[in-house]
Amino acid sequence: MNGALLVDKPPGPTSHDIVAFVRRTLKISRVGHTGTLDPLATGLLVVLVGHATRLAQFLVADEKEYVADVRLGIATPTYDAASLSEVRSAGSEVRCSNAEIEAVLAEFRGTFMQTPPAFSAKKVDGVPAYRQARKDLPVELKPVEVTVRELEVLASLSPHLAPPTADSAPRTPHLAPRASLLRLRVAVSSGFYVRSLAHDIGQRLGCGAHLEALRRTRVGGFRVEEACTLDVLEAAGPAAPCVRTMNGLLGAWPEVRLTEEGLRRAGHGNSLGPQHLAGRPPERPGRVRVLDGAGELLAVAEERPDGLLHPLLVLR
């Protein structure tokens, strides 16, 4: 099997655990994913299998969308509920008006610098930051540029709200004053930490906050509604309805088909000119899917200013 599985990750297992599960279920060694989810998080995990693992470099930058429950009034060391038991204080009283909350959220729309959590896999001098943080040692992480394309309040809810689900929470136009929990929808660039967003919102509001629950609802063009649970995957294997081909993984990219000579050249990693194309060339420079005679993905190429297609990756 060469392609991807769209997995609806449950709370508890790590992304590495899901990869190991797929490896055992499909009895295949080459398995990876396009972006990790914390153990407490749920939702869409795109698991790459076989030759598709080589496409990860083109997929990790895909935009991601989440539904996040942010608990106001209590900050935690890990910025989420995983370390809630370590919090000794009862938390701050939340005294935030609708206007104050909206003004703070406005600060996090657009492109800005974000500092990752100390309890993260980001490396400092080659060592994951969480190892230093667990020893109560200082962790100095450099801010990275991130983009929030969309950030909106879905609901302002009671403290007994259930974790977000695929069809979670009706949208409400107004926030209730002094609400202790916000449910947010956020569409963000790769490398964004929703935990940091929750923490930073609490800092700006002056009451502290942490990420109570998180569900990833979209990765690029794939949505969690298309994903399979682990039970379905175990029962169906490669026949599961959530399997995507390598060609489908890059389906938003333009495609080119080749002549016989073009197929030979592409297979050897040689550049391709207009005479090697069986159809129209790409309308503008950029990355394209190179398909074989059966319409399957053969290579990924990039059209450059010289007008030639230069293969970036040949899959077989």
C-alpha positions in Angstrom: 0.0 0.0 0.0 1.3 3.5 -1.0 -0.9 6.3 0.2 -2.4 7.8 3.3 -4.9 6.9 6.0 -7.1 9.7 7.5 -7.3 8.7 11.2 -9.7 10.2 13.8 -7.3 10.0 16.7 -8.9 9.4 20.1 -7.6 11.0 23.3 -4.8 9.2 25.1 -2.4 7.7 22.5 0.4 9.8 21.1 0.8 10.3 17.3 3.7 7.8 17.5 1.4 5.3 19.0 -1.0 5.7 16.1 1.9 5.2 13.6 2.8 2.0 15.5 -0.8 0.8 15.3 -1.0 1.3 11.6 2.4 -0.4 11.1 1.1 -3.4 13.0 -2.3 -3.4 11.4 -1.1 -3.2 7.8 2.1 -5.1 8.4 4.2 -2.5 6.7 7.3 -0.8 8.0 7.3 2.6 6.2 4.7 4.7 8.1 4.8 8.4 9.2 2.5 11.3 9.6 2.2 15.0 8.5 1.9 16.7 11.8 1.7 15.5 15.4 -1.2 15.7 17.9 -0.7 15.9 21.7 -1.9 12.8 23.6 -5.0 14.7 25.0 -5.9 16.0 21.6 -8.3 14.3 19.2 -9.1 14.6 15.5 -7.5 14.3 12.1 -4.1 12.7 11.8 -2.9 12.1 8.3 -0.8 8.9 8.4 1.4 8.2 5.4 2.2 4.7 4.3 4.8 3.2 1.9 6.2 5.4 -0.8 3.8 8.2 0.4 6.1 8.8 3.4 8.4 10.6 0.9 5.7 13.1 0.2 5.8 14.3 3.8 8.0 17.3 2.9 5.3 18.7 0.7 2.4 18.1 3.2 3.7 19.2 6.6 3.2 22.9 5.7 -0.5 22.4 5.1 -2.9 24.7 7.0 -4.6 23.1 9.9 -7.9 23.9 11.6 -8.9 23.2 15.2 -11.8 23.5 17.7 -10.2 24.5 21.0 -11.7 24.8 24.5 -9.8 27.5 26.4 -10.3 27.5 30.2 -9.9 31.0 31.6 -8.8 31.6 35.2 -6.2 28.8 35.5 -2.7 28.7 34.0 -0.8 25.4 33.9 2.9 24.6 33.4 2.2 22.7 30.2 -0.3 25.2 28.9 -2.9 22.4 28.8 -4.9 20.1 31.1 -2.1 17.5 31.3 -0.5 19.3 34.3 -3.7 20.6 35.9 -3.0 18.4 39.0 0.2 20.4 39.6 -1.7 23.7 40.0 -2.0 24.5 43.7 -4.1 27.7 43.6 -7.8 27.8 42.9 -7.3 30.1 39.9 -8.2 33.7 39.2 -11.7 35.1 39.1 -12.6 35.9 35.4 -13.8 39.5 35.0 -13.6 40.0 31.2 -16.2 41.8 29.1 -17.1 40.7 25.6 -15.2 43.7 24.2 -12.0 42.9 26.2 -12.0 39.3 25.0 -12.6 40.3 21.4 -9.8 42.9 21.6 -7.4 40.2 22.8 -8.4 37.8 20.1 -7.8 40.4 17.5 -4.1 40.5 18.6 -3.8 36.9 17.4 -5.2 37.2 13.9 -2.6 37.6 11.1 1.1 36.9 11.2 3.1 37.3 14.4 5.9 35.7 16.4 4.9 32.9 18.8 7.0 31.2 21.5 6.5 27.4 21.7 5.6 25.9 25.1 8.5 24.8 27.3 6.9 21.4 27.5 7.2 20.7 23.7 9.4 18.6 21.4 11.2 21.8 20.1 14.9 21.2 20.5 17.3 23.5 22.4 20.9 22.6 21.6 19.8 19.3 20.2 17.7 18.3 23.3 13.9 18.3 23.3 12.7 21.2 25.4 10.3 19.1 27.5 13.3 17.1 29.0 14.7 20.3 30.4 11.3 21.5 31.6 10.6 18.3 33.4 13.8 18.8 35.4 12.7 22.4 36.3 15.6 23.7 34.3 15.2 27.0 32.4 14.2 26.6 28.8 14.9 29.4 26.3 12.9 28.8 23.1 13.1 31.2 20.2 9.9 32.7 18.9 8.9 31.5 15.4 6.7 33.2 12.8 3.2 31.8 12.6 0.0 32.9 10.9 -3.6 32.7 12.1 -5.9 33.1 9.1 -9.1 32.7 11.1 -10.0 32.9 14.8 -13.5 33.1 16.0 -15.5 32.3 19.1 -17.9 29.4 18.6 -19.5 29.6 22.0 -18.9 30.8 25.6 -20.0 27.9 27.7 -20.4 26.5 31.2 -17.6 24.8 33.1 -19.2 21.4 32.5 -18.9 21.6 28.7 -18.0 18.2 27.0 -14.8 18.1 24.9 -15.2 19.2 21.3 -16.4 16.8 18.8 -16.6 16.8 15.0 -20.0 18.6 15.0 -19.3 20.5 18.2 -21.2 23.5 19.6 -23.5 25.8 17.7 -22.2 29.2 17.0 -23.4 32.1 19.2 -23.1 35.7 18.2 -22.3 37.1 21.7 -20.2 36.1 24.7 -21.7 35.8 28.1 -19.9 38.1 30.6 -17.4 36.4 32.9 -17.6 33.1 31.2 -14.9 30.8 32.3 -14.6 28.8 29.1 -14.3 29.8 25.5 -14.7 27.4 22.5 -12.7 28.8 19.6 -12.3 27.8 15.9 -8.8 28.6 14.6 -7.2 28.0 11.2 -3.4 28.3 11.4 -0.1 27.7 9.6 2.1 24.8 10.2 4.1 24.9 13.4 1.4 26.8 15.4 0.9 25.8 19.0 -2.8 26.1 20.1 -1.5 25.5 23.7 0.6 28.7 23.4 -2.4 30.6 22.1 -4.5 29.6 25.1 -1.7 30.5 27.5 -1.1 33.9 25.8 -4.8 34.7 25.8 -4.9 34.2 29.5 -1.8 36.4 29.9 -3.3 39.2 27.9 -6.6 39.0 29.9 -4.7 39.0 33.2 -6.5 35.9 34.5 -4.4 33.0 33.2 -5.7 30.3 30.9 -4.9 26.8 29.6 -6.1 24.5 26.8 -8.7 22.2 28.2 -9.5 20.2 25.0 -8.5 20.3 21.4 -9.9 18.7 18.2 -8.2 19.0 14.8 -10.9 19.2 12.2 -8.9 19.8 9.0 -5.5 19.3 7.5 -5.1 21.0 4.2 -8.0 19.9 2.1 -8.9 16.9 4.3 -11.5 17.0 7.0 -12.1 14.9 10.1 -15.5 13.8 8.7 -13.5 11.8 6.1 -11.4 10.0 8.8 -11.8 6.5 10.2 -11.6 5.5 13.9 -9.0 2.9 15.0 -11.7 0.2 15.2 -12.7 0.7 11.6 -9.1 0.7 10.4 -8.3 -2.5 12.3 -11.3 -4.2 10.8 -11.0 -3.0 7.2 -7.2 -2.4 6.8 -6.4 -1.1 3.3 -10.0 -1.4 2.3 -11.1 1.3 4.8 -13.0 4.2 3.3 -10.4 6.7 4.6 -7.6 5.6 2.4 -6.2 8.2 0.0 -3.9 7.6 -3.0 -0.6 9.4 -3.4 -2.1 11.3 -6.3 -5.0 12.3 -4.1 -2.7 13.7 -1.4 -1.5 16.3 -3.8 -4.9 16.7 -5.6 -4.9 20.5 -5.3 -1.7 20.7 -7.5 -1.8 21.0 -11.3 -1.0 17.8 -13.2 1.0 17.0 -16.3 1.0 13.9 -18.4 4.0 12.8 -20.4 5.0 11.2 -23.7 6.9 7.9 -23.7 10.2 9.8 -23.9 9.0 12.1 -21.1 8.2 9.2 -18.9 11.7 7.7 -19.5 13.3 11.1 -18.6 11.2 11.6 -15.6 12.0 8.2 -14.3 15.6 9.1 -14.4 15.1 12.4 -12.8 15.9 14.4 -16.0 14.3 17.8 -16.7 11.3 17.9 -19.0 10.6 20.4 -21.8 7.3 21.1 -23.7 8.1 18.4 -26.2 7.9 15.8 -23.4 4.4 16.7 -22.4 1.4 14.8 -23.7 -0.9 17.7 -22.9 -0.9 21.4 -22.1 1.9 22.7 -19.9 1.2 24.3 -16.5 -0.3 27.8 -16.7 2.2 29.2 -14.2 5.5 28.3 -12.6 5.3 26.1 -9.5 5.1 22.5 -8.3 3.1 20.0 -10.3 2.1 16.3 -10.2 3.8 14.2 -12.9 1.5 11.3 -13.8 2.4 8.1 -15.6 0.3 6.5 -18.4 -2.1 5.0 -15.9 -2.7 8.4 -14.2 -0.8 7.4 -11.1 1.7 9.8 -9.4 5.2 9.2 -10.9 7.1 12.3 -9.6 6.8 15.8 -8.2 8.3 18.5 -10.4 8.7 22.2 -10.3 8.5 24.5 -13.3 11.2 27.1 -13.2 11.8 30.4 -15.0 13.7 28.6 -17.8 10.4 26.9 -18.8 11.6 23.4 -17.9 10.1 21.0 -15.4 12.7 19.9 -12.9 11.8 16.7 -10.9 12.1 17.3 -7.1 11.1 13.7 -6.2 10.8 10.6 -8.3 8.7 7.9 -6.6 9.7 4.9 -8.7 
